[in-house]
Amino acid sequence: MTRTTHRLALAIALAAACASAAAEGVLAQLYAARPPAGSSFVRVVNPHVHPLQAQVAQGPVQEIGPDRQATTYAIVKGNQPFDVRIDGKLAGTLQVAPDTFSTLVPRRDGGRLSFSVIDDSAGALDALKAELRFYNLAADCPAGQLSVSPPGPVLFKDVDPGGSAARAINPVSATLVAGCGAAVSPALALPALQPGDHYSLFLTGTPQAPVLKGQASGTDPYKK
């Protein structure tokens, strides 16, 4: 076998191996266990600077804040109660409607911990695009906004306190800033997104010193 023929054979073998691995990955996703109809997905977000540990239902215990803002979405049964634990203690028992996505925001009312529930169900369903979801979790920010930087198009405008908004985008590179009124956050580089990806952007801080953090959204694997 000549050197050129040997290289060609090696390249074909490597390509076949890569194709086989890719096929196995697709099949693994196709035949992976899926939650039953009526299941819902719930996560906790921490908009504060002090980290906390959160657990939703039987999901893993995860530390969130300030670098990683939210847990992955835990799988729960719709219309059935589930527990939420913060720092190892039972913080509440909640239930959500079937076939929904929800983000829980912990808050203290007179020393007692409770949760605001943000409905994440309405979003972009275009499989050829990525989804951005923007949350206004800043303290006393009456109208949060997110823009492309340097001065570029506004992606989200006048998002209410404790609210969110979503839109589909083409998977492109961009640098983003968020803010309240004239004050804007330091710039945040959007990572390389793929079609079908979901990326969350959290506006925290104060109207005078807004902070923008982001992370890819994920769901816990379903176990029968």
C-alpha positions in Angstrom: 0.0 0.0 0.0 1.4 3.4 -1.0 1.7 6.2 1.5 -1.1 8.2 -0.3 -3.4 5.1 -0.3 -2.7 4.5 3.4 -3.6 8.1 4.2 -6.8 7.9 2.2 -7.8 4.6 3.9 -7.1 6.2 7.3 -9.1 9.3 6.5 -12.1 7.1 5.3 -11.8 5.0 8.6 -11.8 8.2 10.7 -14.8 9.6 8.8 -16.7 6.4 9.3 -15.9 6.4 13.0 -17.0 10.0 13.4 -20.2 9.3 11.5 -20.9 6.2 13.6 -20.3 8.2 16.8 -22.6 10.9 15.6 -25.3 8.4 14.7 -25.0 6.8 18.1 -25.4 10.2 19.7 -28.6 10.8 17.7 -30.0 7.4 18.5 -29.2 7.9 22.2 -31.2 11.1 22.2 -34.0 9.5 20.2 -34.4 6.5 22.5 -33.6 8.3 25.8 -36.3 8.0 28.5 -38.7 10.9 28.2 -41.0 12.3 30.9 -44.7 11.3 30.6 -47.4 13.6 29.3 -48.4 16.2 31.8 -44.9 16.6 33.2 -43.6 20.1 34.0 -40.2 21.7 34.4 -39.2 24.0 37.3 -36.0 25.7 38.2 -34.8 28.3 40.8 -32.9 31.5 40.0 -30.8 33.4 42.5 -30.5 37.1 41.6 -28.5 38.0 44.7 -24.7 38.1 45.3 -24.7 35.6 48.0 -24.8 32.0 46.7 -27.3 29.5 47.9 -28.0 25.8 47.4 -31.3 24.9 45.8 -33.2 21.6 45.1 -36.5 21.2 43.3 -38.4 18.0 43.9 -36.0 15.0 43.4 -33.6 17.0 41.3 -29.9 17.5 42.2 -28.8 20.0 44.8 -27.2 22.9 42.9 -25.3 26.0 44.1 -26.5 29.1 42.3 -25.3 32.8 42.4 -23.5 34.9 41.6 -21.6 33.2 38.8 -24.3 30.7 37.8 -27.7 32.2 38.3 -30.1 29.3 37.9 -30.5 25.6 38.4 -31.4 23.3 35.6 -35.1 22.6 35.1 -36.2 19.7 37.4 -39.0 17.5 36.1 -42.1 17.5 38.3 -45.7 16.1 37.8 -48.2 18.8 36.8 -50.9 19.6 39.3 -49.1 17.7 42.0 -47.2 19.2 45.0 -43.4 19.1 45.1 -40.9 20.4 47.6 -38.3 23.2 47.1 -35.3 23.2 49.5 -33.0 26.1 50.0 -29.7 25.5 51.8 -30.9 22.1 52.8 -34.1 23.3 54.4 -37.7 23.0 53.2 -38.6 26.4 51.8 -42.0 25.7 50.3 -44.3 23.1 48.7 -45.7 24.2 45.4 -47.5 22.9 42.3 -47.6 24.0 38.7 -49.9 23.3 35.8 -49.1 20.4 33.5 -46.9 20.8 30.4 -45.3 24.1 31.7 -41.9 25.6 32.3 -41.5 27.8 35.4 -38.7 29.8 37.1 -38.9 30.4 40.8 -37.4 33.5 42.3 -36.9 33.3 46.1 -37.7 36.3 48.2 -38.0 37.1 51.9 -41.2 38.6 53.4 -40.6 39.5 57.0 -38.0 36.9 57.4 -40.1 34.2 55.8 -38.9 32.7 52.4 -41.4 32.5 49.6 -41.2 32.3 45.8 -42.4 34.4 42.8 -43.2 32.2 39.8 -42.3 33.3 36.3 -44.0 31.4 33.5 -41.4 30.4 30.9 -43.9 28.4 28.8 -44.5 30.9 26.1 -41.4 31.1 24.0 -39.8 30.7 20.6 -40.4 27.3 19.0 -38.4 27.8 15.7 -36.1 24.8 15.6 -33.9 26.6 13.1 -33.2 29.4 15.5 -31.9 29.9 19.1 -34.1 31.4 21.8 -33.1 34.2 24.1 -35.1 34.8 27.3 -34.5 38.0 29.3 -35.4 38.4 33.0 -35.7 41.7 34.8 -34.6 40.7 38.4 -32.9 44.0 39.3 -34.0 45.7 42.5 -36.5 48.5 41.8 -36.0 48.5 38.0 -39.4 49.6 36.6 -38.5 48.8 32.9 -35.6 46.5 32.1 -34.1 46.4 28.6 -31.5 44.4 26.6 -29.6 45.7 23.6 -26.8 44.8 21.3 -23.6 46.7 22.1 -22.1 49.1 21.0 -25.3 51.0 20.4 -27.3 48.4 18.4 -30.8 47.2 18.1 -32.9 46.8 21.3 -33.9 43.2 21.7 -36.1 43.6 24.8 -37.7 46.8 26.1 -39.8 47.8 29.1 -39.7 44.3 30.7 -41.6 44.6 34.0 -40.0 43.9 37.4 -39.9 40.2 38.1 -41.0 39.5 34.5 -39.4 38.0 31.4 -39.7 38.1 27.6 -38.4 35.7 24.9 -37.6 35.9 21.2 -36.0 33.7 18.5 -32.7 34.8 17.0 -30.4 33.5 14.3 -27.4 31.9 16.0 -24.9 34.7 15.6 -22.1 36.2 17.8 -23.0 39.4 19.6 -22.2 41.5 22.7 -25.1 42.5 24.8 -25.8 45.2 27.5 -28.8 45.5 29.8 -30.0 48.3 32.0 -32.6 50.5 33.6 -33.1 53.9 32.1 -29.8 55.5 31.2 -27.6 53.1 33.3 -26.3 50.1 31.5 -24.4 47.0 32.6 -20.9 45.9 31.6 -21.0 44.2 28.2 -21.6 40.4 28.1 -20.5 38.3 25.1 -23.1 36.0 23.8 -21.6 32.5 23.4 -21.8 30.6 20.1 -25.4 29.3 20.0 -26.8 26.5 17.9 -30.3 26.1 16.4 -32.6 24.9 19.1 -30.5 26.3 22.0 -32.1 28.2 24.8 -30.1 30.9 26.6 -31.2 32.9 29.6 -30.1 36.5 30.4 -30.6 37.8 33.9 -30.7 41.5 34.7 -29.7 41.9 38.4 -28.1 44.6 40.6 -29.7 48.0 41.0 -31.0 50.7 38.5 -27.8 52.7 39.3 -25.5 49.6 38.9 -27.2 47.0 36.7 -25.5 43.6 36.1 -26.1 41.2 33.2 -25.4 37.5 33.6 -26.2 34.7 31.2 -26.3 30.9 31.0 -27.5 28.2 28.8 -30.8 26.6 29.9 -30.8 22.9 30.6 -33.2 20.2 31.8 -32.5 17.3 34.2 -32.4 13.9 32.6 -35.6 11.9 33.1 -35.3 8.7 35.2 -38.0 6.2 35.2 
